[in-house]
Amino acid sequence: DLELGAEFQILASSVTIQQAQLRLGYAFYQNHDFRLDAAIYGGYDCVNFRGLVEPEFRATKLLTVNTYTFISYSLPFETGGKFNTVGQVRSGLGIAF
C-alpha cells in the first residue's frame, strides 16, 4: 500500500508548530492488525529555520479500529549548518480516522 500524509510536531506548552512535514510511505508487509512500512518525510523545521529530509522505518500494531501503537527508527538530515545527524527511535499511540 502506498500512502501520502502530513505531519505536524507541536510544542504543547506554547501551541507552536515546530516542524511541518509531508510523508510518502509504502507498506511492504501487512497482516491483519500489524504492518511494517518505510517512508520518507520532507519538510521544514520552524525552530531552526532549515529544510528537513527524513527516511523512516516503522512497525504499527492496531489496538482497536481507530487506535494504534507504533515504534519507528528514522535518520533526519537538515539542510543547514554542519552535517550532524543522529538516528532517532520513537514510539507512541495514535488515532486514525
Contacts in CASP RR format, 6 or more apart in sequence:
PFRMAT RR
TARGET T0000
AUTHOR 0000-0000-0000
METHOD contacts of the structure
MODEL  1
DLELGAEFQILASSVTIQQAQLRLGYAFYQNHDFRLDAAIYGGYDCVNFR
GLVEPEFRATKLLTVNTYTFISYSLPFETGGKFNTVGQVRSGLGIAF
1 26 0 8 1.000
1 27 0 8 1.000
1 30 0 8 1.000
2 24 0 8 1.000
2 25 0 8 1.000
2 26 0 8 1.000
3 23 0 8 1.000
3 24 0 8 1.000
3 25 0 8 1.000
3 26 0 8 1.000
3 27 0 8 1.000
3 37 0 8 1.000
3 39 0 8 1.000
4 22 0 8 1.000
4 23 0 8 1.000
4 24 0 8 1.000
4 25 0 8 1.000
5 22 0 8 1.000
5 23 0 8 1.000
5 24 0 8 1.000
6 20 0 8 1.000
6 21 0 8 1.000
6 22 0 8 1.000
6 23 0 8 1.000
7 19 0 8 1.000
7 20 0 8 1.000
7 21 0 8 1.000
7 22 0 8 1.000
7 23 0 8 1.000
7 41 0 8 1.000
8 17 0 8 1.000
8 19 0 8 1.000
8 20 0 8 1.000
8 21 0 8 1.000
9 17 0 8 1.000
9 18 0 8 1.000
9 19 0 8 1.000
9 21 0 8 1.000
10 16 0 8 1.000
10 17 0 8 1.000
10 18 0 8 1.000
11 17 0 8 1.000
11 18 0 8 1.000
16 46 0 8 1.000
17 46 0 8 1.000
18 45 0 8 1.000
18 46 0 8 1.000
18 47 0 8 1.000
19 43 0 8 1.000
19 44 0 8 1.000
19 45 0 8 1.000
19 46 0 8 1.000
19 47 0 8 1.000
19 52 0 8 1.000
20 43 0 8 1.000
20 44 0 8 1.000
20 46 0 8 1.000
21 41 0 8 1.000
21 42 0 8 1.000
21 43 0 8 1.000
21 44 0 8 1.000
21 52 0 8 1.000
21 54 0 8 1.000
22 41 0 8 1.000
22 42 0 8 1.000
22 43 0 8 1.000
23 39 0 8 1.000
23 40 0 8 1.000
23 41 0 8 1.000
23 42 0 8 1.000
24 39 0 8 1.000
24 40 0 8 1.000
25 37 0 8 1.000
25 38 0 8 1.000
25 39 0 8 1.000
25 40 0 8 1.000
26 37 0 8 1.000
26 38 0 8 1.000
26 39 0 8 1.000
27 35 0 8 1.000
27 36 0 8 1.000
27 37 0 8 1.000
28 36 0 8 1.000
28 37 0 8 1.000
28 38 0 8 1.000
29 35 0 8 1.000
29 36 0 8 1.000
30 36 0 8 1.000
33 61 0 8 1.000
33 62 0 8 1.000
34 59 0 8 1.000
34 60 0 8 1.000
34 61 0 8 1.000
34 62 0 8 1.000
35 59 0 8 1.000
35 60 0 8 1.000
36 57 0 8 1.000
36 58 0 8 1.000
36 59 0 8 1.000
36 60 0 8 1.000
37 57 0 8 1.000
37 58 0 8 1.000
37 60 0 8 1.000
38 55 0 8 1.000
38 56 0 8 1.000
38 57 0 8 1.000
38 58 0 8 1.000
39 55 0 8 1.000
39 56 0 8 1.000
39 58 0 8 1.000
40 53 0 8 1.000
40 54 0 8 1.000
40 55 0 8 1.000
40 56 0 8 1.000
41 52 0 8 1.000
41 53 0 8 1.000
41 54 0 8 1.000
41 55 0 8 1.000
41 56 0 8 1.000
41 74 0 8 1.000
42 51 0 8 1.000
42 52 0 8 1.000
42 53 0 8 1.000
42 54 0 8 1.000
43 51 0 8 1.000
43 52 0 8 1.000
43 53 0 8 1.000
44 50 0 8 1.000
44 51 0 8 1.000
44 52 0 8 1.000
45 51 0 8 1.000
45 52 0 8 1.000
45 78 0 8 1.000
48 78 0 8 1.000
48 80 0 8 1.000
50 78 0 8 1.000
50 79 0 8 1.000
50 80 0 8 1.000
50 81 0 8 1.000
51 78 0 8 1.000
51 79 0 8 1.000
51 80 0 8 1.000
52 76 0 8 1.000
52 77 0 8 1.000
52 78 0 8 1.000
52 79 0 8 1.000
53 76 0 8 1.000
53 77 0 8 1.000
53 79 0 8 1.000
54 74 0 8 1.000
54 75 0 8 1.000
54 76 0 8 1.000
54 77 0 8 1.000
55 74 0 8 1.000
55 75 0 8 1.000
56 72 0 8 1.000
56 73 0 8 1.000
56 74 0 8 1.000
56 75 0 8 1.000
57 72 0 8 1.000
57 73 0 8 1.000
57 74 0 8 1.000
58 70 0 8 1.000
58 71 0 8 1.000
58 72 0 8 1.000
58 73 0 8 1.000
59 70 0 8 1.000
59 71 0 8 1.000
59 72 0 8 1.000
60 68 0 8 1.000
60 69 0 8 1.000
60 70 0 8 1.000
61 68 0 8 1.000
61 69 0 8 1.000
61 70 0 8 1.000
62 68 0 8 1.000
63 69 0 8 1.000
63 93 0 8 1.000
66 95 0 8 1.000
66 96 0 8 1.000
66 97 0 8 1.000
67 93 0 8 1.000
67 94 0 8 1.000
67 95 0 8 1.000
67 96 0 8 1.000
68 93 0 8 1.000
68 94 0 8 1.000
68 96 0 8 1.000
69 91 0 8 1.000
69 92 0 8 1.000
69 93 0 8 1.000
69 94 0 8 1.000
70 90 0 8 1.000
70 91 0 8 1.000
70 92 0 8 1.000
70 94 0 8 1.000
71 89 0 8 1.000
71 90 0 8 1.000
71 91 0 8 1.000
71 92 0 8 1.000
72 89 0 8 1.000
72 90 0 8 1.000
72 91 0 8 1.000
73 87 0 8 1.000
73 88 0 8 1.000
73 89 0 8 1.000
74 87 0 8 1.000
74 88 0 8 1.000
74 90 0 8 1.000
75 85 0 8 1.000
75 87 0 8 1.000
75 88 0 8 1.000
76 85 0 8 1.000
76 87 0 8 1.000
76 88 0 8 1.000
77 83 0 8 1.000
77 85 0 8 1.000
78 85 0 8 1.000
END
